[in-house]
Amino acid sequence: MSVTPFGDRLGAAFDRFGHLCVGIDPHAWLLDRWGLEDNAVGAREFGLRVIGAAHGRAGIVKPQVSFFERHGSAGFAALERVLAEARSAGILTIADAKRGDIGSTMEAYAEAWLRPGSPLEADAVTASPYLGVGSLATSLDYAAARGKGVFVLAATSNPEAARVQDARVTATGTTVANDVIGALTGWNAQQGGSRFGSAGVVIGATVALADFGIDIGAEQPTATLPVLAPGFGHQGADPRDTRRIFGNLTPGVIVSESRTILEAGPEGVADAIARRSEEVESHRG
């Protein structure tokens, strides 16, 4: 049975709703601001309200798994409900789980997050490559066979990251970050046939990409690399600067924003999503 590649579904979401991705981060302080208890029930209600507000206004949401996981099994049950609600609403979900391991263990993670019918089924999941990008091969293949996506950490904005991510790979002389990008670009090229690849990277919008050896002027391959870009809004990046920050990577950039939208509260979040989505699209030139 044929499946629609994740990259094609991502492109359709871009075309219909634009490039905004709404984070679902039930911090304790946000739950309090929303008048919800800091427990699994509160996290579930928070997530469901964000999904309701995003419906028809944004095509992508990104639940931060840790904020559900901290409530144990009840938190995972809450996340399952949120993911199912997004799926019913036709919204793409990126589970921000940052899993990373080897072999059959990595395949098991992929089965948990990407298997159709899994309780935790999402459209894509974030992954860590620091056991080697090749360690993610089973997850990438698993995802491709099921029309799912994987976003691999490449250049993140936390200050501790640079020592690893801008280090040089002995065999190639390129940075670790750029090596990750090259590996995922190559993997997408092997899949072929889509406007956007089904494997993407995570690059913080507050990162100076040149410091990580990333050439934003490089010609993009046929399958544009998806870039999940946290850091807009509260962390300081402005959608007006997307082209300056990402250059030729811009067509695949997913503008991920959480706190500045969620701070609008339950009564204002829908308007905040609509307004931010319009701003994101108006400044992509």
JOTASUL-V335761 format. One record per helix or strand. SS is the DSSP state (helix for helix, strand for strand). FROM is the first residue (numbers start at 1). TO is the last residue. Records with the same first field share a line. If there is no record, write none. Layout:
SS = FROM-TO ; FROM-TO
//
This chain:
helix = 6-17 ; 28-33 ; 40-54 ; 65-69 ; 72-88 ; 103-114 ; 133-145 ; 159-165 ; 176-191 ; 209-212 ; 233-235 ; 239-252 ; 259-262 ; 265-282
strand = 20-24 ; 60-64 ; 92-99 ; 124-127 ; 149-155 ; 168-168 ; 175-175 ; 196-203 ; 224-229 ; 232-232 ; 237-237 ; 253-257
//
